[in-house]
Amino acid sequence: TRLSRIEGQIRGIRSMVENGAYCPDILVQVSAVSAALNSFSKELLATHIRTCVADGIRQGDDAVIDELVTTLQKLMR
């Protein structure tokens, strides 16, 4: 549902650009999309940690920790 909403926001921004909307109005919408994507990313990361990472640790697969660290490093760039 969130991604569909974000997709609609992106289409709205495209329409604003194509119709020559006032730049500050477009920038406000871009900021809203950025915030929505950031929120989605946080939820996805939390779900990944609670499921895939936790399951891997329970099974003795320490590689999932390295993968998580690598993922976090990429997100923090």
C-alpha positions in Angstrom: 0.0 0.0 0.0 2.8 2.4 0.9 4.6 1.8 -2.3 1.5 2.4 -4.4 1.0 5.7 -2.6 4.6 6.6 -3.2 4.2 5.6 -6.9 1.2 7.9 -7.1 3.2 10.7 -5.6 5.9 10.3 -8.1 3.4 10.3 -11.0 2.1 13.5 -9.5 5.5 15.1 -9.4 6.1 14.1 -13.1 2.8 15.8 -13.9 3.7 18.9 -12.0 7.0 19.1 -13.9 5.3 18.5 -17.3 2.7 21.2 -16.5 5.3 23.7 -15.4 4.3 23.9 -11.8 6.0 26.4 -9.5 9.4 24.9 -8.5 9.0 25.3 -4.7 5.7 23.4 -4.9 7.5 20.5 -6.7 10.3 20.6 -4.2 7.8 20.2 -1.3 6.3 17.1 -3.1 9.8 15.7 -3.7 10.5 16.1 0.0 7.3 14.3 0.9 8.2 11.4 -1.3 11.7 11.2 0.2 10.2 11.1 3.7 7.8 8.4 2.6 10.6 6.3 1.1 12.7 6.8 4.2 9.8 5.6 6.4 9.3 2.6 4.1 13.0 1.7 4.3 12.9 1.8 8.1 10.0 -0.5 8.3 11.6 -2.9 5.8 14.8 -3.0 7.7 13.0 -3.6 11.0 11.1 -6.5 9.4 14.3 -7.9 7.9 16.1 -7.9 11.3 13.1 -9.4 13.1 12.8 -12.2 10.5 15.7 -13.1 8.3 18.5 -11.9 10.6 17.0 -13.3 13.8 16.3 -16.7 12.0 19.8 -16.8 10.7 21.3 -16.1 14.1 19.1 -18.8 15.7 20.4 -21.2 13.1 24.0 -20.3 13.8 24.5 -18.5 10.6 26.8 -15.6 11.6 27.1 -14.5 8.0 23.7 -12.8 8.4 25.3 -10.4 10.8 28.0 -9.4 8.3 25.3 -9.0 5.7 23.3 -6.7 8.0 26.4 -4.6 8.8 27.2 -4.2 5.1 23.5 -3.2 4.5 23.6 -0.7 7.2 26.9 0.8 5.9 25.3 1.2 2.5 22.3 2.9 4.0 24.4 5.3 5.9 26.3 6.7 2.9 
